[in-house]
C-alpha cells in the first residue's frame, strides 16, 4: 500500500511539473510583461493551420488593441458605434474561448480617428489584480479581474487639446504600483504616472509637442525604485523613475514616432536613424552603435539570441548583430505589417495587415519561413502569448492558436 501511495504521489508531481512547463508566464501589457515581445517556450504550434485554431470568439465593434493574458484570462478592448463612443472591455477563458465578462462605458474624450484606426487602439495592461483599458479618446478605465469598475479618468476632458486628427495609440505600461500613460500631440503633450490603486496622478511631465504614437518601455529593476520607464518621442528617449517621474537621463539623438524601443540584457534598441543601441551605465546612457540599414516601419524591433529583428516598410525582415548592428541576414515576407511580431521558442510569429500569419524559424545565420496561414481577416494588432496559446485579434474575432 505504501509503495502504491508513493508511486501515485510521484505521478501527480510529475504531471504537475509537465503542466507547469507547458503553461508559462503571462502577457500582461503591450509586447508582454517586459515590453520586449519575447517569451520563453510556450509549446506553440509552428505549423499553423485550421487544426491549430483552438477557438474564435466574436468581438463587438473594432479595435487595434492587442490581447493580454493573465492566468486563464485573455482580455481585449473594442470600440463601437458610429462615433466610436461605446467602449468595451472583454474577458475570455483562455482554454475554451467562453466569454467571462463584458463591460461597456461611454467615451468622454474625442473619439474620431483615421478610418484605418479605431478608438480601441492602445493595448490594455494588468498587474494581475487589476486591468486597465486606455482608448484613443484618452479615457482611462480600471476594473478588477472580474470586471468591476474601480476608477475612471477622462483625460480627454482634463486635457482637451491632447489629440490629433488620426487618433492616439500609445499603450500604457505598469511598473510596480504605477501606471504610466503617454499622451502626446502637436497642441498638448504630457506623460503621467497614475497610482494603480486609486487612479490619482502621482506625477506629470511636459513632453515635446508633436504627434507621437509610440508606447513606453520598461527596464525592470529589483525594486520599483530601481526600475525605469522609457518615454520615446521625435526628440529622443527619456528615462524616468516610475514612482515620482524624476528624469534619470536623456538621449537626444531623435527617434521614430511609431515603432517603440525595446530592451534586452541591459541594452536599449531605439528606432532612431535606423536602430541605435544604447547601454545604460548607472544614471547615464552611452551610445554603442547606429545601423541605418535596420529601419523599422510600424512594427517595433524584437531582440532574440543576439539578433535585433526589424520589419521594414516593404515587409522585409532583417536581423542585425546586437554587438555592432551589422546585418546578418534578410528574409522577405509579404507586408505591410502594422503589428509587432513576437518570438517564442526560437520562432518569430508575424501577422500582416491582410491577415496572413508567418512563422519564421530563427537561426544564427538565417531565418526560414516554415509556415503560412491566411486568416482572411484584417489584422492590425500585436499578438499576445500565454497559457500555452498564441492570441491574435482580427477586425471581427479574437483567435487562439495552440497545438491540437
C-alpha positions in Angstrom: 0.0 0.0 0.0 2.9 2.4 0.9 4.6 1.7 -2.4 1.4 2.4 -4.4 0.9 5.6 -2.4 4.4 6.8 -3.2 4.0 5.9 -6.9 0.7 7.9 -7.0 2.4 10.9 -5.4 5.3 10.7 -7.9 2.9 10.6 -10.9 0.9 13.5 -9.5 4.1 15.6 -9.0 5.4 14.7 -12.5 2.1 15.6 -14.1 2.1 19.0 -12.3 5.7 19.7 -13.4 4.8 18.9 -17.0 1.6 21.0 -16.9 3.6 23.9 -15.4 6.2 23.7 -18.1 3.6 23.8 -20.8 1.8 26.9 -19.4 4.4 29.5 -18.9 4.1 33.2 -17.9 1.5 35.9 -18.5 1.5 38.6 -21.1 0.1 41.5 -19.1 0.7 44.5 -21.4 1.8 45.7 -24.8 4.7 43.5 -26.1 4.5 41.3 -22.9 5.4 41.8 -19.3 8.9 43.0 -20.2 7.7 45.1 -23.2 10.1 43.2 -25.5 7.8 40.9 -27.4 9.8 37.8 -26.3 8.6 34.9 -24.2 10.0 31.5 -23.2 8.9 28.4 -24.9 5.1 28.2 -24.7 4.9 25.0 -26.8 3.2 27.0 -29.5 2.4 25.3 -32.8 4.9 26.1 -35.5 2.8 24.6 -38.4 -0.2 26.9 -38.4 -3.4 25.5 -39.9 -7.1 25.3 -39.3 -6.4 22.5 -36.8 -4.3 24.8 -34.7 -7.1 27.3 -34.2 -8.5 26.3 -30.9 -11.3 28.8 -30.9 -12.6 32.0 -32.3 -14.7 34.5 -30.3 -16.7 37.2 -32.0 -15.9 40.8 -30.9 -18.1 43.9 -30.9 -17.1 46.9 -33.0 -13.5 47.3 -34.0 -10.1 47.6 -32.4 -6.4 47.5 -32.9 -5.5 46.8 -29.3 -3.7 43.5 -28.7 -4.9 40.8 -26.3 -3.3 40.5 -22.9 -3.1 37.2 -20.9 -3.4 36.9 -17.1 -3.6 33.3 -15.9 -6.6 31.8 -17.7 -8.0 35.2 -18.7 -7.4 36.8 -22.1 -8.6 40.3 -22.2 -9.1 42.8 -25.1 -10.8 46.1 -25.7 -13.0 47.3 -28.5 -15.0 50.4 -29.6 -18.3 50.5 -31.4 -21.0 52.9 -32.6 -21.0 55.4 -35.4 -18.9 57.8 -33.3 -16.9 55.0 -31.6 -18.1 56.3 -28.3 -19.1 52.9 -26.9 -16.1 51.5 -25.1 -15.8 47.7 -24.5 -13.6 45.7 -22.1 -14.0 41.9 -22.6 -12.6 38.9 -20.8 -12.5 35.3 -22.2 -11.4 32.0 -20.9 -8.0 31.1 -22.5 -8.9 27.4 -22.8 -12.5 27.4 -24.0 -12.9 30.9 -25.5 -16.0 31.4 -23.4 -16.8 35.0 -22.5 -16.3 35.6 -18.8 -17.5 39.2 -18.6 -18.1 42.2 -20.8 -18.2 45.8 -19.6 -19.3 48.8 -21.6 -18.7 52.5 -21.0 -19.4 55.8 -22.6 -16.4 57.8 -24.0 -15.8 61.3 -22.7 -13.0 62.5 -25.0 -12.6 62.9 -28.7 -13.4 59.6 -30.4 -13.0 60.0 -34.2 -9.9 58.5 -35.8 -8.5 57.7 -39.2 -10.5 55.0 -40.9 -7.7 52.5 -40.6 -7.6 53.0 -36.8 -10.2 52.8 -34.0 -10.8 54.3 -30.6 -9.7 51.0 -29.1 -6.1 51.1 -30.4 -4.0 51.1 -27.2 -3.4 47.7 -25.7 -4.7 47.1 -22.1 -2.4 46.5 -19.1 -2.7 44.5 -15.9 -0.8 43.9 -12.7 -2.6 40.6 -12.1 -5.2 42.1 -9.7 -6.5 45.0 -11.8 -6.8 45.6 -15.6 -6.6 49.0 -17.3 -8.0 49.9 -20.7 -6.9 53.1 -22.4 -8.5 54.5 -25.6 -7.7 57.0 -28.3 -10.3 59.2 -26.7 -7.9 59.4 -23.7 -10.4 57.6 -21.5 -8.6 55.6 -18.8 -10.6 52.8 -17.1 -9.6 50.4 -14.4 -11.5 47.4 -13.2 -10.7 44.4 -11.1 -10.2 41.0 -12.7 -14.0 40.3 -12.6 -14.8 43.5 -14.5 -16.0 45.5 -11.5 -15.2 49.2 -12.0 -12.5 50.6 -9.7 -12.0 54.1 -11.2 -12.4 56.0 -14.4 -10.3 59.0 -15.7 -11.5 61.1 -18.6 -8.1 62.5 -19.6 -9.8 63.9 -22.7 -11.8 66.3 -20.6 -8.9 67.1 -18.4 -6.6 67.8 -21.4 -8.9 68.7 -24.3 -6.1 69.7 -26.6 -4.2 66.4 -26.3 -5.4 64.8 -29.5 -4.7 64.6 -33.2 -6.7 64.0 -36.4 -5.5 60.4 -36.9 -6.1 59.1 -33.4 -3.9 58.3 -30.4 -2.4 54.9 -30.0 0.2 54.9 -27.1 -0.4 51.9 -24.8 0.1 52.4 -21.1 2.6 50.3 -19.1 2.7 49.2 -15.5 5.9 49.5 -13.4 5.3 48.3 -9.9 2.3 50.2 -8.4 2.4 52.9 -11.1 0.6 53.1 -14.4 2.5 55.3 -16.9 0.5 56.9 -19.7 2.0 58.8 -22.6 -0.3 61.4 -24.4 1.5 63.5 -27.0 0.1 65.7 -29.8 1.0 68.9 -31.6 -1.1 71.0 -29.3 -0.6 69.4 -25.9 1.7 66.7 -24.7 2.4 65.1 -21.4 3.2 61.8 -19.6 1.9 61.0 -16.2 2.3 58.3 -13.5 -1.0 57.2 -12.1 -1.5 55.3 -8.8 -2.8 52.0 -10.0 -4.9 51.5 -6.8 -6.7 54.9 -6.7 -6.4 56.4 -10.2 -4.8 59.6 -8.8 -1.9 61.3 -10.6 1.4 60.8 -8.8 3.4 62.9 -11.3 3.1 64.7 -14.6 5.8 65.7 -17.1 5.5 68.1 -20.0 6.6 66.4 -23.2 7.6 67.6 -26.7 4.6 69.0 -28.6 4.5 66.8 -31.6 2.3 63.9 -32.8 3.6 60.7 -31.3 2.2 57.1 -31.4 5.0 55.3 -29.5 4.4 53.4 -26.3 6.6 53.5 -23.1 9.1 50.7 -22.5 10.2 49.3 -19.1 13.6 48.4 -17.7 12.6 46.3 -14.7 14.9 46.7 -11.7 15.0 44.6 -8.5 12.5 47.1 -6.9 10.1 49.7 -8.2 12.6 52.4 -7.1 15.3 51.0 -9.4 13.1 50.4 -12.4 13.0 52.8 -15.3 10.3 53.8 -17.8 11.4 54.9 -21.2 9.5 57.7 -22.9 10.2 58.0 -26.7 9.4 60.9 -28.9 10.8 62.6 -32.0 13.3 64.3 -29.8 14.8 61.1 -28.5 14.4 58.9 -25.4 13.9 59.9 -21.7 14.3 57.6 -18.7 12.1 58.3 -15.7 11.5 56.8 -12.3 8.0 55.3 -12.2 7.3 56.3 -8.6 8.0 60.0 -8.9 8.6 60.8 -12.5 12.1 62.1 -11.9 14.2 62.2 -15.0 17.3 60.0 -14.8 18.8 60.6 -18.3 18.1 61.8 -21.8 19.1 60.6 -25.2 18.6 63.5 -27.6 19.5 61.9 -30.9 16.0 61.8 -32.2 13.7 58.8 -32.6 10.8 57.4 -34.6 7.2 58.3 -33.6 5.6 54.9 -34.4 7.8 51.9 -33.6 8.9 51.8 -29.9 12.2 51.0 -28.3 12.9 47.6 -26.8 15.2 46.4 -24.1 17.4 43.3 -23.9 20.1 42.4 -21.4 20.5 46.0 -20.3 20.8 47.3 -23.8 18.2 49.6 -25.4 17.4 49.3 -29.1 15.8 52.6 -30.2 14.2 53.2 -33.6 16.5 56.2 -34.3 18.0 56.8 -37.7 17.5 53.1 -38.2 18.4 51.4 -35.0 20.6 52.9 -32.3 21.9 50.8 -29.4 22.2 52.4 -26.0 24.0 51.0 -22.9 22.7 52.1 -19.5 25.5 52.7 -17.0 24.0 53.7 -13.7 22.3 57.0 -14.1 23.8 57.6 -17.6 23.5 56.2 -21.0 26.1 55.6 -23.7 25.6 55.2 -27.4 27.1 51.9 -28.6 26.3 51.9 -32.4 23.9 53.0 -35.0 22.7 50.9 -38.0 20.9 53.0 -40.6 20.1 49.9 -42.7 18.0 48.4 -39.8 15.0 50.7 -40.3 11.7 49.5 -38.8 8.5 50.8 -40.3 5.4 50.4 -38.0 6.4 47.2 -36.1 8.7 47.6 -33.1 12.0 45.8 -33.1 12.5 42.5 -31.3 15.8 41.2 -29.9 16.4 37.5 -29.6 19.5 35.3 -29.3 22.0 38.0 -30.2 19.9 39.4 -33.1 17.9 42.6 -33.5 15.0 41.8 -35.7 13.2 44.6 -37.7 10.4 44.7 -40.3 10.8 47.5 -42.8 8.1 49.2 -44.9 8.5 46.6 -47.7 7.8 43.6 -45.4 11.5 42.6 -45.3 12.6 41.0 -42.0 16.3 41.9 -41.2 18.5 40.5 -38.4 21.3 42.7 -37.1 24.1 41.7 -34.7 23.4 43.2 -31.3 27.1 43.8 -30.8 27.7 46.1 -33.7 24.5 46.4 -35.8 25.9 44.6 -38.8 23.2 42.9 -40.8 23.4 39.1 -40.6 20.5 38.0 -42.8 17.3 39.2 -44.6 14.1 37.4 -45.4 11.2 38.8 -47.5 7.8 38.4 -46.0 4.6 39.8 -47.6 3.6 43.1 -46.0 2.6 45.6 -45.0 2.7 45.0 -41.2 1.0 47.2 -38.6 1.5 44.7 -35.8 4.8 43.9 -34.0 5.9 40.3 -34.2 6.5 38.1 -31.1 9.2 35.5 -30.5 8.6 32.2 -28.6 10.7 29.1 -28.5 13.1 30.2 -31.3 10.3 31.1 -33.7 9.0 34.5 -34.8 5.3 34.9 -35.3 4.2 37.8 -37.5 0.7 38.8 -38.9 0.4 41.1 -41.9 -2.4 43.6 -42.4 -4.4 41.3 -44.7 -4.4 38.5 -42.1 -1.6 36.2 -43.3 0.3 34.6 -40.4 4.0 33.8 -40.8 6.1 31.5 -38.6 9.8 32.1 -39.1 12.5 29.8 -37.6 15.3 31.9 -36.2 18.8 30.5 -36.7 22.2 32.1 -36.2 22.8 32.7 -39.9 19.3 32.9 -41.4 15.6 33.0 -41.0 13.3 30.4 -42.7 9.6 30.6 -43.2 8.2 27.3 -42.1 4.5 28.1 -42.0 1.9 30.5 -43.5 -1.8 30.7 -42.9 -4.3 33.2 -44.4 -6.9 34.1 -41.9 -9.0 36.0 -44.4 -9.5 38.8 -41.9 -7.7 42.1 -41.4 -5.1 42.0 -38.5 -3.6 45.3 -37.2 -2.9 44.3 -33.6 0.2 42.8 -32.0 -0.5 39.3 -30.8 -0.1 38.1 -27.2 1.2 34.8 -25.8 0.2 32.9 -22.6 -1.2 29.8 -21.1 0.2 27.7 -24.0 -1.6 29.8 -26.7 -0.9 32.5 -29.2 -3.7 35.1 -29.2 -4.4 37.5 -32.0 -7.4 39.7 -32.7 -8.7 40.5 -36.2 -11.3 43.0 -37.1 -14.1 40.6 -36.1 -12.6 37.9 -33.8 -10.3 37.0 -31.0 -8.4 33.9 -32.0 -6.4 31.3 -30.1 -3.7 29.2 -31.7 -2.4 26.2 -29.9 -1.3 22.7 -30.5 -4.1 20.2 -31.2 
